[in-house]
Amino acid sequence: MEPLIKGNDLSVIYDAGKSNEVKALDRANIEIYPKEYVILFGPSGCGKSTLLYTILGLRKPSKGSLFVEGKEISNFSEKELVDYRREKIGMIFQAYYLVPSLDVAHNIALPRLFIDEKSTERNLRVEVLLKKLDITDQRESFPSILSGGQQQRVAIARALINNSNILLADEPVGNLDSKSSEVVMNILKDLNEKDGKTIILVTHDPRFLHFAHRVYYMEDGKIVRETLDTEKKQFKLVKERDRFLGELHKMAQHYPHAVVKELKAKVLADYLTREMGEYQRVVLEKGIQKFLEKKINFEQLYEILDKPIEDGGVGLYKQTARKFISQIKELLKGSAILKAELREEMPVTKEIELTRKLRRLLLDEYPGQLSYIQSQRMEEGISHRIAGDWNKKIFQRHLDRPMTESGVGLNRATARRLANKLEIILVQS
């Protein structure tokens, strides 16, 4: 199957050649297939929205090429881009962007008002979407009286009114509470699974990654990693190493207290021993873990695989044992890239507990109260700071940045004070 969207070495550079040059997107390569659900994941300012708007045709790449359905859209004229966005793309924004003076029905119909179409046909499209998104009762309501979740459903209906096959969603639940977020994410899931829409979603929240077939991880304008959900049908040809990495992410959800070496051992044993008995699997897992802890080498691991079951081994044929060793070597090459995400010194749950404790400590004397979303974004920033991914200045900007731009939304003085407080804590730790 050919990719629906293909980006080759995409770069978006502002003030190129000047002292203040910024690479918002740096040589990104991406392939998205029809009916896929793909997430662009990473912290604020990593380039994920820039990549999304490049696909939308609102950002022209400074370098590289972008093909949609085999056509290079970076060469499109302004008229061709308008037609492309109207016919091929549905866009869902974090901030809804509903017209306050129009009721729900007219907000949904808005993209159809500029084409030659009978009003009866347009109204029929609106009615279908009102019912589909369960907002029929709000047909004549104005945006100001709707909840955030209802407004976003109206925005989704507007994105669907032209029946585009590609939906782009930029932090679509960033302004919603947890219950409304779940509703919206499940709507997008159904649009993908039941209606076959290709969805490209931008988020910094790891709780939503399980919705995707594949995830592109981004940092500093670059795509640094690609993972897949091994339980979902894959439209892209999958290499065995990539499948192993997907298994490792899945295993981390089942064993949140396990460190990376334990996870690797469990995944490798599970991956290699689908047809083995329980005793053989346990022996193999223990042997792999000893190898990962460097207590034994490959030759000693081979002996465990080859040794008869009655002598405490796995009881494999020599040829099968050699094949397993070869597979383990190949798979472990790919797993090294996960060290940056799941650090071996600390289980995942302890990292979460630490960031929460630090957030509460920083806010000990804060007179106000943060919303759930603000708290989540603050913990994200703390996690990046203690990991060394961000410096003090970036963390402070994250606290100060408006919520509509994926920041915490604090005032500048408070952001500066909290950033200084975190630095003092880090120095003393």
N, C-alpha and C positions, 0 to 999 in steps of 0.2 A: 504493500500500500504506500502510495506517495504521500508525503506530509502536506497538510492543508496550509500550514504556515512554516516558512523556513527562513531563518535569519543567519547570515554568514558574516562573522567578524563585525558585528554592529557596534559602532561607537557614536556617541553623542558628546561633542566637546564644545564647551562654552569658552569664549575668549582665547581661542587657539593661538598658540605662539606667544602669548603675553604672560607676564609674571603671575597673574591671577587665573591662569588656565585651570579649568575644572573638567574632568572626564566624568560626566554623569553616567555614561555607559561606556564600557571598555572592552571591545572585542568580544561581544557576547554571541554565542552560537546557540541556536534554539530550533527545535523541530516540534511541531504540534500537529497531531493527526485528527482527522474527522471523528467527531463524537467523543473526543478525549476531554477529561477534566484535569487541567494543569494548574498548579499553584506556583506563583513567583513569591518566594519567601525570603525574608531578611529584615534587618533593623531599618529604622527610619534613615533615609538618605543613602540607601545602598544601591539605588538605580532601578528598583523593580517597577515603580510607577513610570519612570522614563521609558523603560522597555515597553510597558503597556501602551503608552501614548505614541510610541514609534509604530507599534502594530496598528493603532487606530489611525495613523496618518497625520497626527497633529505635531509630531516631532520628526523632522527629516534627519536621517542619519548623516553624521559628518563623514563617516567612512563605512564601508561594508554595503551589503545588499539585503533587502527584505522581499521575499516572494510570498504572495498569497494566491492560492489556486494557480500557481505557476507563473503569475504576473508580478513583475517587480514594481511595487507600488511607489518606491522612492522616485521613480521616473514619471509618475502620473502628473498630469496637469491639475490645476485647482478644480476644474469641473469634474475631472475623472475621480479626484479624491472625494468630492462631495457625493458623487454617485456611489463610490465604493463604500463610504460610511453609511449612506442611507440604505443600500441594498444588502451589504454583507455583514455589517457590524451592529450589534446592540450594546449600548454603553450604560453601565450602572455605576453611579458615583457614591462616595461616602456621604456627601452633603445633600443628596436627593435632587437639588436644583429644580424643584417644582415651581411653576408660575403661581404666585399667591393670589392673583386676581382671577384665575381659572379654577373651575371645580374639577373634581377627580376625572370625570369622563373627558373633559376637554384637555386636561393635562396629558392623558393617555393618547388622545387622538392627535396631539400637536404635530408629530412628525409626518402625519398623513395630510395635513392641511395644505402642503406646498406641492402636491402632485394632483394631476387631473384624475379625480376619482369621485364617483357619486357618493353623496352623504349617507345614503342607505347602506352602502357597502362598508364605508368607514365605521358607521355606528355599529354594524354587526360585528366587526372586528373588536371594537371596544367592549361590547357586551360579552363576547366570548372570554376575553381576558379578565374582565371584572369577575366573572364566575370562576374562572380558573384559579385566580388568586384570592378568592373569598373576600372581595371588597365590594360586592354588588350593592350592599346597603349604603355604601359611602359614595355612590355615583354622583350625587349633587352636592357633596360636602366640599369645603375649601380646605387647602392644606393646613391652615392655622389651627383647625380643630382636631386634626388627626394625630395619633400617636406616632412616634418615630418608626415603629414597625409597620404601621399602615402606610406612612409616607413612602417607605422604601418599597413596599409592595406596589404602590402606584408607579414608582420609578421603574420597577422591573417590568410592569405591564407596558409602560411607554417604550422600554428597550425592546419589547417583543412585538410591538405593533406592526413593524415592517416584516415580521417573520424571518429575521436574519438567522443564519445558522451559527454565527459566532457571537458569543456574549463575553464582553470584557467587564470585569467587576473590580473596581479600585477600592479596597477596604470597605466592602458594602455593609458591614455590621459595625464599623468603627464607632458610630454614634448611638448604638443600640444597647439596651440592657441584655442580660444573658438569655432571658426567655424569648425576646424578640429576635435576638441573634440566631437562636436555634431554629426559629420558624423560617427566617430568611434563608439560612444555609440549607435547610431541608427543601425549600422551594427550588433553589439552584440545583440541588442533587436530583430532584425529580425532572427538572428541565433537561438535565444531562442524560439520565438513565431512561426516562420514558419518552422524551421528545427528541432525543439524539442531538441536542445542542452541544456545540463545542464551547467549553467554558474555560476562560483564562482568568484566574482570580489572584489579586494581590493581597497579601496579608503579612503581618508580623507576629500573628498569634499562632503558636504551635498546636493549639487545641483543634484547629480546623484542618490540619494536614491530612487526616484520615479520609477526608472527602475526595481527595485527588487520586487519579491514576498515577500521576508522576508529579514530583516537586523539583523545581529548580531553586537551589539555595544561592543567594546573592550577597556579595560583600564588596564594598568600594567600587561599584559599577560593574563588577565581574560576576559571571556565573561560576561559582567555585565547586559546585557539586550537583549531582542529579540523583534522585532516589525514586523508587517506585513502590507501589503497594502490591505485594505479590499475590494478594487474595483477589485482586481485580483483573479483569481481562485487559491485556496490554495490546495496544494497537501498533506500537513501535516494536521492532525486532529487539529482543532483550538478550543481552549477553549473560552468561552464567554468573559472572562476577557482580553484575548489577543486581541480579536476582538475590544473590547472597546478601548484599548490602540492604536490600529491602527487608529481607528476613531479620536482619540484625535490628533494624528500627522496630519491627513488629515485636520481636522478643523483648526489647527494652520496655515495652508497655506492659508485658506480662510479668516481668521481673524488675520492678522499679528500683529495688535495693541492690541489684547486682551491678558489679563494676564491669568494665569492658571485657576483661579476659574471661570472666564467667559467661557473659553474653555470647562471646565468640565461640566458646566451647559448646554451649547449648545449641547455638545455631548450626555449627558445623556438624555436631552429632545428629541433630534433627534432619539436616539437609542430606547427609550421607547415609542415613540408616532407616529410610522409610519402611523397609521390609524386614528389619531386624526385630528380634525379641527384646523384651524390656531389659533383661539382664545384660545382653550384648550392648545395648544402647548406653546403659549406665557405665559399663566398663570403658567403652569408647570415649564417653564424655569426660570421665576422670583422666583418661590417658591424654586427651587433647588439652585439658586444663593444665596438667603437669607440663606438657610441652610449651604451652603459652607462658607458663610461669618460669620457663627455662630450667626446669628440674630434670628434664630428659631431652634428648635430641631426636631428630627424625628417625634415625636408625633404631633407637629404643622404642619409639612410638610404633614403628613397623613391626617390631617383635611382639608388642602387645596385640596388634591386629592379627598377626600370624599365629600366635599361641592358641592352642586348643582351649575350648570353653572350660573343660574340666581342670585345666591348669591355671585358670584365672585370666585367660585371654578372651579376645573377641571371637576367635575361631573362624577367620576368613581364609579363603583360598589365597595363595601367594600372589596370584595375578590381581585379584580383587584388592588385596592389601596394598600392593604397589599403586594401583589406580587411585585408591583413597588418599594415599600420601601425595600423589601428584595433584589431585584436586584440592587438597588442603593448602598446598604451596601456592597454587594459583589464586585461590579465594582469599588467602591472607594478604596477598599483594594489594588487593582492592580495599580491604577493611582498614588499612592504615589511615585513610583519609577521615575516618570517624573520630580519631583521637581529639580533634579540635572540638567536636560536639559533645562527646561523652568522655570527659577527662577521667583517667584511671584513678586519680587520687580520691575522688569523691563520688558516691552514688548520686543518681539524678535527684532523688527525693531530698537528699541533704542540701543540694544546691538550691532547690526551691524553698526549703525551710530557711536557709540562710538569707536569701534575698527578701523573704517576708519579714524576718526579724530585723534586718537592716532598714527596711521601709518603715516599720513601726518605730524604730529607734530615731530615724531622721525626722519623723513627723511628731515626735513626742511633745514638742512645744508648738506645733502648728495649730493656729486658732480655728481653722476651717476643717472641713471633712471632704476627702476625695471621693469621687464616684468610683464604681467598680472598674470602669475602663481606665480611669486615671491611675488607680492603684496597680492595675496590670501593666500599664505602660511604664510606670515608675520602677516596678520590679524588673521589667525587661532591661531598663537602663542600668539598674544596679548590677544585674547579672553581667552585662557587657563591660561595666567598669571594673568589677572585681576579677573578671577573666583577662583584663588587659586589652580587650578589643577596642575600647574607647578610652580616651584620656579625659581629664577633668573638664576641659573646655567643651568637648562633644557632649558629655553627660549633662553639663549645665545647659547647653543649647536644647537638649532633649526635654529637660524640665520646663524650659521657657517657651518652647515651640507650641503654637496653638493646637488644640485638639483636632481641628479640621485638617491639620497637616501631620497627624499621627504623633503629636507631642503630648506632654502631660497637661499643658495649659496653665502653668503657674506664672505669677508675675516675675519680672526680672530679678527683683531684690530677693524674693524667696528662693528662686532657683539658684542664685549665687550663694546664699547662706547654706542651703542644703548640700550643694556641691562641695563647699568648704568643709562642712561637717563630716561628709563621707570621707574626704581626704584625710582628715584627722584620725578617723576610725581606722582607715586602711594603714596609716603609718604606724599606729600603735599595735596593730594585730600581728 
